[in-house]
Amino acid sequence: MAASTLGRAAKALLAPALALGATVGLASAPASAAVWSSCDQWGNTVLNGYTLYNNIWGSGAGSQCVWANSGTNWGVWANHPDTGGIKSYPNAKKVINKPITSLTSLTSTYNVTVPSTGAYNTSYDIWDTGHRYEVMLWVNRTGAVGPLGTAKGTVALGGATWTVYKGNNGSNDVFSFVRASNSGSGTVNILPILKWIKDTKGWFGDVTIGDVQFGYEITSSAGGLGFTTNNLTVSAG
C-alpha cells in the first residue's frame, strides 16, 4: 500500500547517508562498469540533471544496491523479505518547480525491465513543493500490492486508461492512477492528468509541482531481484 509516502520523500531528501549494514556486492550491477553505485540506505547522487536515490525507507527492509550509467539509465538489486509493508522506493528525480498553470507541457518516457516475481509497483511519484499532495502513476505492478484510498472510477488521460484512487496517509493527500494493463515502456503525458485533478475534480488548486520521481516501490523481493531502468526522460515546458 502507498502509505507513509511523505516519510519516504522527506527521508530521501533530508536524511544523512547512513550505511545499511548488510550490503550486497556490486556484481549485481551490469557487466559494463557503472559510473555510480551505492548500497547506503540513503545513497544519492546527481547525474545529468537527475537525482538518484537508493531510498530504503520502510521497516523490516533487507539489502539493496543501486547503480547508474547515467540519470536516465540505472537499476537496482534488492533483497527484501516476503513480508508486508513497503521497504523502499529507489528512484530518479527531476526537479520541475513550476505552478501547473505555468506549465505548457510535462511528459515522460520510460523503458524498464522488471521481474515477474516479488511484490512491487513501477511508478511515478509527483509532489507539490509543500508536500501536501502526491500523485502516483502506476505503470505496472506485480504481487500483493495496491494503492492507498478508495477507487473513484476510471479515466483515459495522458496516453493510457487508469483506475483512480483517492486517499490520505495522515500527512498528505494521495491520488493514485493505476494503469489498466501493465506496461514496460511508453510515454506519459503528465500535464493533462494534473489538470484533470485540478480543474475537473478540484482536488487541489494551482499548486507548484516540485519534482517528478520515477522508480520502484518494493514490498518484497526475497532472494534478490533486479530492476532496470533502460531509459527514462522527464521533460517540462
N, C-alpha and C positions, 0 to 999 in steps of 0.2 A: 504494500500500500504506500501511497505517496504521502507519508507522514513525516513530521519534523523537518520539513523542507527548508524552512528559514534557518534552522540549525545547520543544515547541510551547507547552505550558501555562506552563512556567517563564519563557520569553521573554515571553509575553504578560503575565505578572503582574509580572515583575521588571525587564525591560529598559527603559532610558530611551527616551524618544520621540526617535527619530532620523529625519531626513529620508531618504527612499529615494533621492533624487536625481532619477531620471526620474519625473515625476509626470504625471498626466492632468488635463485641465481638468474642472472640476466641472460642466460642461454635461451630463455623464453622469448627474447627479442628476435626480430628477423635476422636471417643469415648475414645480410649487409649491416655493418655496424651502425646503430642508431646514433644520432648526433646528441641525444639526451636521453637519460633514463633515470628512474628513481624508484626505490621501494619504501621511501619515507611515507609516513601516514599522510602528511600534508605537503608532499613534494610538489613543487610547481616551478614553471619557467615560462618565458615568453619567447615565441618563435614566429617570425614574420607576421606579427600583428595579432596572434592568438595566444592566450594564456592557457597553459596545460596544467591540470591539477590531478594528482593521484586521488586525493579526497576520500579517504577511508573514514567515514564519519559515524557509522552505525555501531551499536553494541553487538558483541559476540562475533566480531569480524575475524577472519583468518589473515592470510597474507596476500599481498597484491603489489605488482610492479607495473609501472607504465614506461613505455619507450616512445620515442618520436624521431622520425626523419625530418619532420617539419611540423608547423602548426596545423597543417591540413592532412598529414599522413602520420598516423600514430596508432598505438594499440596498447592493450592491457592483458596481463596474465593474472588471473585471480583464483585463489583457492579459499573460498568461504564456505563454512559448514552448511549443511542442509537443514537450516533452522529458519524460523520466521523472522521477519523484520529486515529492512533494507540495510545492507552492510556498507555500501559505497556508491559514489557517483563519479567515477573518473570521467573527465570532460575537457573539452576545449572551449574557451570562451572568447567571444568577440564583443568588444565594447561598442555600444551604439550612442547612448546619451543624447537622444532626441525625443521631443514630445511626438505623440502619434500624428498630430495634425501637421507637424513639420516634415514628416517622412513622405517622400514621393514613391519610395519602393523599399521593401525589405524582403529579400529572398535568400534561400539557401539550397545548395545541392549536397547530397550525401551518397556515399557508396561504402557499404560495410560488409564484413564477413563475420558472422556471429555463430555461436554453437547451437546445436539442435537440442541440447540438454541444459539442465540448470534452471534457475528461475531469475528472470531479469526482464527489463524492457530497454529498448533503444529509444532515446527521447531527446527532444529539445526542451530546455528549461529556460524560460524567458522571464526576466524580472524587471519591475519598475525600479527606479533609483531609490525609492523609500522602502523597498522590500515589503510593501503592503499587498502586492498582487503577484501571483505566479501563474504563468501559462505554460502548461506542459503539452507537448505534441508527441504522442507515442507512435512511432512509425513501425515498430514491431515489438512483439513480446513472446516469451516462452515460459512455461511453467506456471506455478501458482502465484501470480501477481495480478494486482488490479488497482485502479485509480481510487483516490480519495473522493468521498462525497457521493451524491446521488445523480443518476442519469437524468439528463434534461432533453433527450431526443437526439436526432441525428441531423447533420448539416453537411452539405457539399461546399467546400471552400478551399482555396489555396492549392487546388490540384488533386484533392482526394475527398473521400467521404469519411466522416468522423462521428463517433458517438461522444457526446459532450457530457462531462461530469462537473458538478459544482460542489465545492466543499470548503472547509476551513480547518486548519491544523492547530488552531489556538494562537497562532502568531500572524497568519496571513491567509487571505482567500486564495484558493487554488482552483484553476479552471483547466481541466484535463480533456484533451482531444485524443481519442483512441482511434487509430486508423482502422477502417473496416476490414482490411486484409493486410497481412504482414508484407513489408517491403524492405528489400536490401539496398535499393538505390532509388533515387528520384530527386525531384525538385519540389520544394515547398514555397509557395508564395505566402509569406507570413503576414504581411500587412493587412490583407483583407480579413484575416482571422482576428487580428487585434481590433480592426474597425467594427467587425460584427459584434464583438464583446462590448465595445464602447457605444456604438450607435444603435445597433439593433436590440441588444439586451439591456444596455445601461448598467452593466455590472461594474464598470469604472468609468472615470472621465478621461480627460486628455492627459493621461499620465506620461511621464518621461520614461521611455524604455532605456533601462540602464545597460543590460547586456543580454546576449543570446548565447546560451550554453548548449552543447551537444555532447552526449555521452551515453553511458551505460549504467542504469540504476540496477545494481546487482543485489539480489536477495540471497541466492546460493549458487555456488559453483564448485561443489565438492570434488576433490581430486585434481582440480586445476583446469580451468578453461581459458581459451584465448579469444579476445575480441579485437578486431582490426578495423580501424577507420582508413579505408583505402584512399578516400578523398573526401574533403569537406570544404565548402566555401560558404561564407556568410557575407552578403553584400547589402549595403544600405545606401539610399539616396535621398 
